């Protein structure tokens, strides 16, 4: 998958000619509403011809199979399609292999090197017993190798729109975590209208995880967490209620997101997690936690001190690092997840937690601040699609900060108010993928579904295969 940044004078036609691909493959892959409107600085995903195919209106898997000359079942298996009849416009179908036509002077060793695919994989894909025996014009299958990762997605929308999104995007998830169930002071838990989400997850072979927080009203409650973590009898009641809810609803595990826990409850939290794992593991349930983005063990602040990275890494199956919200709604304009700051968190995290237990948090949204920023004001949350449309509406260029690996722009609205917008695009997501690979992490965790960002799913599917439960 190529990424192209729009320059002055570009048209979709000229870009398609440059990459020798169809205009429709670019327009549908990026889900462009108007093919005649491009924004300078906008990033576009360009599918690689004969390696990737974007679903267009009227396409069926049978028609795509004939077009790319690859069997239907091979496409189903490689793309992890749980319902082959359910394709959507703009969906990426990755081909399990592409063809190299042998030229004079080629050897399988040079072909292997040039495509960065192992010689043995090429031999296996072509049933070649003697690597020395190839000839000009011979067609060699080059297998398309992708790394397998786990992917978690949080979702707050429990209604029809949320169910529809999970139904459409579920092939890209390992876990779905509906937000949120909350603890109560008597050890009971709140309810959540999650039946539709769980059914949609299961239809895509996605494991739903119950998210449990110390949320009260509209914020995290330190006293509520303390009431449970300091009382062993209440913990037993809570664990029993959790198990009952999970068994009834069909959850496959739990994700604890206890935030703003008092520092003196740090070891209480660790001990509680040990109890949960002891009771849950024999039943086959996964246990995970969400952790604030710490830079060092002794980091001060109510958000950080009770989160014991080393202990969580030892106790639970995996952790979600909430590596986002540097550019938070009530703060100054900034990238939501500046990659240099994310790496500082990871540098500490991997020193005390096994990398294969870490899901790196990734935001699916951006924010629009009024500037000059005034303390006490709040930014508006926007989707990446909305951000690009906004830049186009106000006729401004999208810029890219290479230190933060994030796009941004400024504009003046109709009232004369200036704004600054930071968001995510294919370049910033690619930077996060490279970071995932560099640190050899378990996978990604998205916050939060409900924000239009088609490039994210195309780019993820182009680069990774998603781990699914057996």
Buried (B, 14 or more C-beta within 10 A) or exposed (E): BBBBBBEEEBEBEEBBEEBEBBBBBBBBBBBBEEBEEBBBBBBBBBBBEBBBBBBBEEBEBEEBBEEBEBEBEBBBEBBBBBEBEBBEBBBBBBBBBBEBEBEEEBEBEEBBEEBEBEBEBBBEBBEBEEBEEBEEEBEBBBBBEBEEBBBBBBBEBBEEEBBEBBBBBBBBBBBBBBBBBBBBEEBBBBEBEBEBBBBBBBBBBBBBBBBBBBBBEEEBBBEBBBBBBBBEEBBEBBBEBBBEBBEEBBBBBBBBBBBBBBEEBBEBBBBBBBBBBEBBEEEEBBBBBBBBBBEEBEBEEBBBBBBBBEBBBBBBBBBBBBBBBBBEEEBBBBBBBBBEBBEBBBEBBBEBBBBEBBBBBBBBBBBBBBEEBEEEEEBEBBBBBBBBBBBBEBEBEBEBBEEBBBBBBBBEEEEEEEBBBBBBBBBBBBBBBEBBEEBEBBBBBBBBBBBBBBBBBBBBBBBBBBBBEE
